[in-house]
Amino acid sequence: MLLLKAEALNTIGGHSAEVVDILNMTRNRAGLADYPGATDQATLEDEILDERARELLAENNRWWDLIRAHKVGANVPRFLTERGDDSTDESVWDYYYWPVAESVMLKNEKLLQSPGY
C-alpha cells in the first residue's frame, strides 16, 4: 500500500521528498540502503515500478503495474514488437483487453467483441 501511495503522490507531482521517504521505508525494511538515485518524477516512477516488482515478486502485479503506467512496450518489448508503443499510440491498448467469450456474446446480442480480437 505504501508503494501505491508513493505512485499516487509521484503522479500528482511536487511530493518527491515524501515519495523518497516511502521508498526508503520499503528499502530499509528489506535491509537495503536508502534510495540513492535522482528525484525527478520520471525516474521516481521507474523506481517505484521496480520496487513493486521486487516487493511483490510472484504475486502477479507487474503486468497491471506496467499497464497502469503505459510501460508495457518498454518492459516487455517482445509483446508489442508489431503493435507499436503503448506510451504514445492508444490503438495499442486494443490488445490489452481480454476477448469476450463467444458463448457470452451469444447470450447477449448487445455485447461487442473487444477491439483487437
N, C-alpha and C positions, 0 to 999 in steps of 0.2 A: 504494500500500500504506500509505503514511503516513496518508492521509486515512481509510482503513478503520480503522487503529489509533486515530485520533482519534475516529472514530464509536463504536468499541467502548468506549474509555475514557470518553467522554461518557455513553454508555448506562449504564455501571456507576455513574457518579456519583463526585464527590469528586476528580476529576482535572482540574479546569478549567484550572489553570496549565499542565499538560502538553499539554492539548488546544490551548490558545492557542499554545504553543511550536510545535506541529506545524503549525498554521495559518500561523504566521509564517514557518516554514521554507519552506512551499509558496509563500506570497506573495512572500517575499524572492527566491526563486529566479526568480520571474517578473518581478522588478524592481518589485514593489509594496511599499508601506509596511506596517508591522505592522498587525495586526487592531486596529481602534480601538473595537469595539463592546462590548456587555455580555457578561458571562461566566457568566450563568445557563445552566442545562442546555438549556432550550428554545431560547434564542437561539443557542447554540453549535450545536445540532443543525441549525437552519436554515442557519447559516453554513457548516457542513461540507457540507451538501447542495448549497448554491450554489457552493461552491468546487469540489466534484467535478464539477458541471455545467460550470464554466468550464474546469477542467483536462482533462476527458475529452470535450470537445465533439466531436460526430460519432462517438463510439465506442459509441453505443447503451447507455449505462449509466444514463442519467437515469431511464428508466421503472422499472427494477429498484430503483434507489435510492428512488424515491417509493413503490413498493410496500412495500419493507422498512420504511420509516418511517411507513407508513399516511398518506401525504400526497398521494395521487393527487387526491382531491377538491379539496384546497386549491390544487393547482398546475395541474390540468387540469380545471377546473370543467365544461367542455362535455362531458367524458366521463361524468360522473356526474350530469348535470342531473336525470334522473328516477330515479336509482338510490339516492341517499342519500349520507351522509357516511361515508367509509371509516375515519375515525378513531374513530367511535362505533358504527357499525352493521356487525356482522360479516356480515350477509346480502349486503352489497355485494360481499364478497370472492368470491361465486359468479361474478362476471363477470370475474375476473382469471385464472381457469383457462382453458386452451385446450380446445376441444372435442376429443373423441376421434373420429377419423375413422370413418365408417360401415363402411368396409372392414375396419378393425381390430376393430371391435365384432363384425362377422360372424364373424371368425376365432376369437374368444374370447368365449363367451357369459357368462363371469363378470365381464366388464368392465361398468361402469356409465358412462353419459354424465356428463360434468362438469356440476355444477349451473349453471343459468343458460342452458343450451342445449337 
